[in-house]
Amino acid sequence: MTVVASFFSSGTWLAVRNLLIFFAVVFWLATVFWIYKDARRRLEDPWLIGVSVMLGVIVPFLGVFVYMLFRPPEYLEDVRERELEIKAMEDRLSKRDLHCPVCRSEVDVSFLVCPICTTKLKQACVNCKQPLEALWQVCPYCETQVEPAAVALPALEPPRRRRAR
């Protein structure tokens, strides 16, 4: 037992103890710095960032885990990027009707026929000649009843029978 007591009273133990305390303080300060950097990337409110950092300062080593439980799941940059992507997709979807379905050239909303490939895009009102959407039953411009466009189906030929040989 005197060996153990002599070790703890020696200069080696004093150096090891001081190094352990130094590394614990450096690790604690590193966790506080990490909380600060991470909170700045995830939170907009400076008060919440300060509270998060103070949590790491006041509750050493455990404050990091408490912060990790309550921090937002994604970075502000990712949120903004996702919002921009959604807006870009909405813009693309709103412009998808501005192309001819056959030749993919740009057409105006008021075009009845594609000027490139002459594909009929919309039906014209009988009375005011305004372009009508396919499902409209009344012209919204002049209140004329719209007759459904007659679709000509190809005549079906009777199936040919093979001759028995």
N, C-alpha and C positions, 0 to 999 in steps of 0.2 A: 504494500500500500504506500510505502514511502516513495516508490518509483513513480506512481501516478501523481502523488502530491508534488514531487520534485519537478515533474514535467509541467504541471500547471503553474508552477512558480518560476519556470525558466524563461529566458528571453525568446526562445523558439515559439512557445505558446503565445507570448505577447505579440510577436510578429504575425503569426497565423490568425490570431483573433482580430488584429487590426486590419489585415487584408480581407478577411471575411466581412467585417463591418463596412469597409470601403466598397467592396463589390456589391453588397446589399444596397448601400446608398446609391451607387451608380445605377444599379438595376432599377431601383425605385424611381429615380429621376428619369431614366429612359422610358419607363412605363408612363410617367406623367407626360413626357414629351410626345410619346406615341398617341396618348389620348387626345392631346391638343391638336396634333396633325390630323388625326382621323376625324375628330369632331368638326374641324374646319372644312373637311371635304364632304361631310354628311349633313351638317346643320347650317342654316342661314342665320339664325338668331344668335347674336353675340352673348346674350345672357345664358343661353343653354350651353354654349361652348365653355363659358366661365364656370358654370355649375359642374360640368363634366370634369374639367381640369381640377376643380377644388375637391371633387369626390376622390380623384386619384391622389391628391396631396394629403387629404385628411385621413383617408382609410388606405394606408400603404398596402400594396399587393392585392388586397381584396377589392379595392375600388375599380381596378381594371376589369375584373369579372362582372361587377355590377354594371359598369358602363357598357360592356359588351352585351349584356342582357337587354338593355333599354335603348341602344343606339338604333337609328334608322337602318333598314336592311340594304339600302343602296346609296351610292354617291350622288350628289347633286348633279354632277356632270352627266351621269348615266340617265338621270331623270330628264334633264334638258334634251339630251340626245334622242331619247325615246319619243319625247313630245315632238321634236322636229321631224323624226321619221314618220310619225303618225300624220302630221300635217302634210308632209310630202306625199304620203299614200293617199290622203283625202284629195289633194290637188290632182294627182294622177287619175283617181277614180272619177272625179268630176269632169275631167277632160276626155274620158274614154269615148263619150258619145260624139265627139267632134271629128271622128274619122269615118271614112266610108268603110262599110263592112267588107267590101269586095277588094278594092285597090289600096285601102289604108291611107288614102290621101286626106288631107285636112278639108273639112267641109264646115260651112256655117250652119248654125241651128235653123235658119230660115230656108235653107236650100231644099228644094223638092227633088232634085236630081243631082247626082254627082257630076261635076263638070268634066271630070277626067274619063270615067268609064261609063257614064250615062246610066248608072244604076239608080232605080227609083228609090228615094230615101223616105219620102213622106207623101201622103195624099193631100191634094189641094181642096179647099172648101169650094163647093159648087157655086155659092153665092158671092163670097168676098175674095176668093182665091188665096186665102191665108193657109200656111202649112198646118196640117193637123197631125196629132199623134195617133198611133194605131188604135188605141183603146178608147178614144173619145167618141161619145155618142152625140154630142152637140158641139157645134163650133163656138168657142168662147168669145169670138170677135163679133159675130152677127146673129147668134142663136139659131142657126139653121141646123135642122136635124142632119146627122151624118149617116149615110148608108154604109154598111160594112163593105169593105173592098172585096169584090168577088175574086176569089183565087181560082185560077183555071188549073184544074187537075188534069194531068195527061190521061187520055182514054186508055183504059186497061184492055189489053188484047186477051182474048181467051187463050188459055194455055194450049200449046200445040201437042197433039198426041203423036207418039212415035208409031210408025207402022211396024207391025209385026212381020218379021221376015221368015 
